[in-house]
């Protein structure tokens, strides 16, 4: 938290720097319609746990699943089901993402999550588990040793210590694709549709412009704020993978919305680069803040020099009055933005909770020119 407040203060009292937003690859801000992931899910058993598995009485389906599996393997265990213990076994749900272009025999990562009351999956081994899609068809089979990113230790007196989640694990390349989705690139036809991750008309227009400039012909257009349609040139009809690769690596500067995100639970404040505030006076307890702006006129040096007369907004002063800090004020020669205000509050040691309350009231007054998101 101290780092965040210090960051705001540095932004407020440092010279204003206008930095151009970095350009991103199209593959990072958009995806190709039709080329997507499909969710897979399966129910399985993890064995080999060191006494940290499911309880027999609390999770009866673990024992039932274990007995059914043994019966399929030719081991008669139903007659002695009451004696079957599950402290080294855990019932789990196995999930994975299958690409629409995945081929039979390829491998995908899987996530294994405890379904019962197992204390830890550390050291466990997932038995062969069919993975099905939304159509109830089996598309893969998962099996392998679990990799757990945490641990749990229990003392004899019942005290425990843990780090991260020990009941969720992953298996890299833990599933083999047994069935393909049937999707082929040729099904895309002669028109490609790029779906923007964060729909915005400006971003869509820039994306279409970047494609047209690259191919030097008007083959792309923004159909709405989230979709850019692109006609495949005749020379690329049989090389869809090549043209997709070329488009994916084009760079576009995505448009960013003016937004302030507030997490009231932690007191964290994150703001975008386009956030600004209108002239406003704020009084919070014994604290008063006034933001005053003025408009200046910028003219060319002489009539012989090419130029243009423009109006320039300038913050004349940001004045802070407080009983405990009389006479203290700061004058910032920059455009009035949220970092200026927060920096002034930080200079007086205002608590993050108070800053959040002030920002909410500024928004309610209509002076905050940004979307306010409260988590």
C-alpha positions in Angstrom: 0.0 0.0 0.0 2.8 2.4 0.8 4.3 1.7 -2.6 1.0 2.6 -4.3 0.7 5.9 -2.4 4.3 6.8 -3.2 3.6 6.1 -6.8 0.7 8.5 -6.8 2.8 11.2 -5.1 5.5 10.8 -7.7 3.0 11.1 -10.5 1.5 14.2 -9.0 4.7 16.2 -8.3 6.8 15.1 -11.3 6.8 17.0 -14.7 4.0 15.9 -17.0 5.2 13.4 -19.6 3.0 12.4 -22.5 3.8 8.9 -23.5 2.3 7.2 -26.5 0.5 4.0 -25.7 2.5 0.9 -26.8 1.3 -1.0 -29.9 0.1 -4.6 -29.3 0.0 -7.5 -31.7 -3.4 -8.2 -33.2 -3.2 -11.8 -31.8 -3.0 -10.3 -28.3 -6.1 -8.1 -28.6 -8.3 -10.2 -30.9 -9.1 -13.8 -31.9 -10.2 -15.4 -35.1 -13.8 -16.5 -35.1 -14.1 -20.3 -35.2 -10.6 -20.9 -33.8 -11.4 -21.3 -30.1 -11.0 -23.6 -27.1 -13.6 -26.2 -26.1 -14.1 -27.1 -22.4 -13.6 -30.7 -21.3 -14.5 -32.2 -18.0 -14.1 -35.6 -16.3 -14.5 -37.4 -13.0 -11.6 -39.5 -11.7 -9.6 -40.9 -8.8 -6.2 -39.8 -7.5 -4.3 -42.6 -5.7 -1.0 -42.7 -3.8 -1.8 -40.0 -1.2 0.0 -40.3 2.1 -3.1 -40.5 4.3 -4.4 -37.1 3.1 -7.3 -38.5 1.0 -11.1 -38.4 1.4 -12.8 -39.6 4.6 -14.8 -42.8 4.2 -17.9 -41.5 6.1 -17.9 -37.9 4.8 -17.3 -38.8 1.1 -19.0 -42.1 0.4 -18.9 -41.8 -3.4 -15.0 -42.0 -3.3 -15.3 -45.6 -1.8 -18.0 -46.5 -4.3 -15.9 -45.3 -7.2 -12.9 -47.2 -6.0 -14.9 -50.4 -5.6 -16.4 -50.0 -9.1 -13.0 -49.5 -10.6 -11.6 -52.6 -8.9 -14.6 -54.6 -10.1 -13.8 -53.6 -13.7 -10.3 -54.7 -13.2 -11.5 -58.1 -12.0 -11.0 -57.6 -8.3 -14.1 -58.7 -6.3 -14.4 -56.0 -3.6 -18.1 -55.4 -3.3 -18.5 -58.2 -0.7 -15.9 -56.4 1.5 -16.9 -52.8 0.7 -17.2 -51.9 4.4 -13.5 -52.7 4.9 -12.3 -50.5 2.0 -10.5 -47.4 3.2 -9.9 -44.3 1.1 -7.4 -42.3 3.1 -4.9 -42.7 0.2 -7.5 -42.0 -2.4 -9.3 -38.8 -3.5 -12.2 -38.1 -5.9 -11.4 -35.3 -8.3 -12.7 -33.3 -11.2 -10.4 -33.1 -14.2 -10.8 -30.1 -16.6 -9.0 -29.1 -19.7 -9.2 -26.9 -22.8 -9.2 -28.5 -26.3 -8.4 -26.3 -29.2 -10.7 -26.6 -32.2 -7.6 -27.4 -34.3 -6.2 -30.1 -32.0 -5.3 -33.3 -33.7 -5.8 -36.9 -32.5 -2.7 -38.0 -30.5 -1.7 -34.5 -29.5 -1.4 -33.7 -25.7 -3.0 -31.0 -23.6 -2.6 -29.8 -20.0 -5.2 -30.7 -17.4 -6.2 -29.3 -14.0 -7.1 -31.7 -11.2 -9.3 -30.4 -8.3 -10.4 -32.2 -5.2 -14.1 -33.0 -5.0 -14.3 -34.3 -1.4 -12.6 -33.4 1.8 -9.0 -34.5 0.9 -6.4 -32.4 2.8 -3.9 -32.5 0.0 -3.2 -34.0 -3.4 0.6 -33.8 -3.0 2.3 -36.9 -4.3 -0.9 -38.3 -5.9 -1.3 -40.0 -9.3 -4.4 -39.5 -11.5 -5.8 -42.8 -12.9 -7.0 -42.8 -16.5 -9.9 -40.4 -16.7 -12.1 -39.9 -19.8 -12.7 -36.2 -20.7 -16.0 -35.3 -22.3 -17.3 -32.2 -24.0 -20.7 -30.4 -23.8 -22.1 -33.0 -26.3 -21.2 -35.9 -23.9 -18.6 -37.3 -26.3 -15.2 -38.3 -25.1 -12.4 -36.2 -26.6 -9.5 -37.2 -24.5 -8.1 -39.3 -21.7 -6.0 -37.9 -18.8 -3.5 -39.7 -16.6 -0.3 -38.8 -14.8 1.5 -37.6 -11.7 0.2 -34.5 -10.1 2.2 -31.3 -9.7 0.9 -29.3 -6.6 1.9 -25.7 -6.1 1.4 -25.7 -2.3 1.6 -27.9 0.8 -0.2 -28.6 4.0 1.4 -29.9 7.2 -0.4 -31.0 10.4 1.0 -31.4 13.8 0.0 -34.0 16.5 -1.8 -31.3 18.4 -4.0 -30.5 15.4 -2.2 -27.3 14.4 -1.7 -26.9 10.6 0.4 -24.8 8.3 -0.3 -24.4 4.6 0.9 -22.5 1.5 -1.2 -21.9 -1.6 -3.8 -24.5 -2.4 -2.7 -28.1 -2.0 -6.1 -29.5 -3.2 -5.6 -28.3 -6.8 -2.9 -29.6 -9.1 -1.9 -29.7 -12.7 -0.5 -32.2 -15.1 1.5 -30.8 -18.0 0.6 -32.7 -21.2 -1.5 -34.9 -19.0 -4.2 -35.7 -21.5 -4.1 -37.3 -25.0 -6.6 -36.2 -27.6 -8.6 -39.2 -28.7 -11.2 -37.4 -30.8 -11.0 -34.3 -33.0 -13.6 -31.5 -33.2 -13.9 -31.8 -36.9 -13.0 -28.1 -37.5 -10.8 -27.2 -40.5 -9.4 -23.8 -41.5 -11.0 -24.2 -44.9 -14.4 -23.9 -43.2 -13.7 -20.3 -42.6 -14.3 -19.6 -46.3 -13.2 -16.4 -48.1 -14.0 -14.1 -45.2 -12.2 -14.0 -41.8 -13.8 -12.4 -38.8 -11.6 -11.0 -36.0 -13.2 -10.7 -32.6 -11.8 -8.0 -30.4 -11.3 -9.0 -26.8 -12.3 -5.6 -25.4 -14.9 -4.3 -27.9 -14.2 -0.6 -28.9 -15.1 1.2 -32.1 -11.7 3.0 -32.1 -9.8 -0.2 -31.7 -11.8 -1.9 -34.4 -11.2 0.9 -36.8 -7.5 0.9 -36.1 -7.3 -2.8 -36.6 -9.1 -2.6 -40.0 -6.8 0.2 -41.0 -3.6 -1.7 -40.1 -4.8 -4.7 -42.2 -5.6 -2.5 -45.2 -2.2 -0.7 -44.9 -0.3 -4.0 -44.7 -2.0 -5.6 -47.8 -2.2 -2.2 -49.6 -5.9 -2.8 -50.5 -9.2 -2.3 -48.7 -9.9 -5.9 -47.7 -10.9 -5.2 -44.0 -13.7 -3.2 -42.4 -15.1 -2.8 -38.9 -18.6 -4.2 -38.9 -19.2 -3.2 -35.3 -17.2 -2.4 -32.1 -16.2 -6.0 -31.6 -15.8 -7.5 -35.1 -13.5 -6.8 -38.1 -14.4 -8.6 -41.3 -11.6 -9.3 -43.7 -11.9 -10.7 -47.2 -9.1 -13.1 -48.1 -7.2 -12.0 -51.2 -7.3 -14.5 -54.1 -3.5 -15.2 -53.8 -4.1 -16.4 -50.2 -7.1 -18.7 -50.9 -5.0 -21.8 -50.4 -2.7 -20.3 -47.7 -5.0 -19.3 -44.9 -2.5 -20.2 -42.3 0.0 -17.8 -43.9 -2.4 -14.9 -44.0 -3.6 -15.5 -40.5 0.0 -15.5 -39.3 0.7 -12.2 -41.1 -2.4 -10.5 -39.7 -1.8 -11.8 -36.1 1.7 -10.1 -36.0 0.5 -6.7 -37.2 0.7 -4.1 -34.4 -2.2 -1.8 -33.4 -2.5 0.7 -30.6 -5.7 -0.3 -28.7 -7.9 2.4 -27.4 -8.1 2.6 -23.6 -11.1 3.8 -21.7 -10.9 6.4 -18.9 -11.5 4.1 -15.9 -10.8 4.1 -12.2 -10.8 0.8 -10.4 -11.2 0.8 -6.7 -10.8 -2.3 -4.4 -12.4 -1.2 -1.1 -11.2 -4.4 0.6 -7.5 -3.6 0.1 -7.7 0.1 -0.4 -6.1 -0.2 -3.9 -6.7 2.4 -6.5 -5.8 1.9 -10.2 -6.5 4.4 -12.9 -6.1 4.6 -16.7 -4.0 7.2 -18.5 -7.0 9.2 -19.8 -8.6 9.9 -16.5 -9.2 13.7 -15.8 -11.2 15.8 -13.5 -13.2 19.0 -14.1 -12.6 22.1 -11.9 -14.0 21.1 -8.5 -13.7 22.1 -4.8 -13.7 19.4 -2.2 -14.1 19.5 1.6 -13.5 16.3 3.5 -13.5 16.7 7.3 -11.0 19.5 8.0 -9.5 19.2 4.5 -10.4 21.5 1.6 -9.0 21.1 -1.9 -9.6 23.5 -4.8 -8.7 22.7 -8.4 -8.6 25.8 -10.6 -8.1 25.7 -14.4 -7.6 28.4 -17.0 -7.5 28.5 -20.8 -4.5 30.1 -22.5 -4.0 31.0 -26.2 -1.0 29.7 -28.0 0.0 31.8 -31.1 2.7 31.4 -33.7 5.9 33.5 -33.2 5.2 35.8 -36.2 3.0 36.0 -39.1 5.8 34.7 -41.4 6.0 31.4 -39.5 3.5 28.8 -40.4 1.4 27.9 -37.3 -2.0 27.8 -35.8 -3.6 29.6 -33.0 -5.0 27.1 -30.4 -6.5 27.1 -27.0 -4.5 25.3 -24.3 -5.9 24.1 -21.0 -3.7 24.8 -18.0 -4.1 24.1 -14.3 -3.5 27.4 -12.5 -3.4 26.0 -9.0 -4.4 23.2 -6.7 -4.8 24.6 -3.3 -5.1 22.5 -0.2 -6.3 23.9 3.2 -6.1 21.9 6.4 -6.1 22.9 10.1 -3.0 20.8 10.7 -1.2 22.2 7.7 -2.0 25.9 7.3 -0.1 27.6 4.6 0.7 24.4 2.7 -0.2 24.3 -0.9 1.1 23.0 -4.2 0.9 24.6 -7.7 1.1 22.1 -10.6 1.8 23.4 -14.1 0.1 20.5 -15.8 -3.3 19.4 -17.0 -5.7 18.6 -14.1 -5.9 14.9 -13.8 -6.7 12.4 -11.1 -3.0 11.8 -10.2 -2.7 15.5 -9.3 -5.6 15.3 -6.8 -4.5 12.0 -5.3 -0.9 13.3 -5.0 -2.1 16.3 -3.1 -4.1 14.0 -0.7 -1.1 11.8 -0.2 1.1 14.9 0.7 -1.3 15.5 3.6 -1.2 11.8 4.7 -4.9 11.2 3.9 -5.8 7.5 4.4 -6.6 5.3 1.4 -10.2 4.8 2.7 -10.7 8.6 2.7 -9.3 8.9 -0.8 -11.8 6.3 -2.0 -14.6 8.2 -0.4 -13.5 11.4 -2.0 -13.3 9.8 -5.4 -16.8 8.4 -5.1 -18.2 11.8 -4.3 -16.3 13.4 -7.1 -17.9 10.9 -9.5 -21.3 11.6 -8.0 -20.8 15.3 -8.6 -20.1 14.7 -12.2 -16.5 16.0 -12.1 -14.7 12.7 -12.6 -14.4 12.2 -16.4 -14.0 8.4 -16.1 -15.9 5.2 -15.3 -15.7 4.3 -11.7 -15.4 0.6 -11.0 -15.7 -0.6 -7.4 -14.7 -4.2 -6.7 
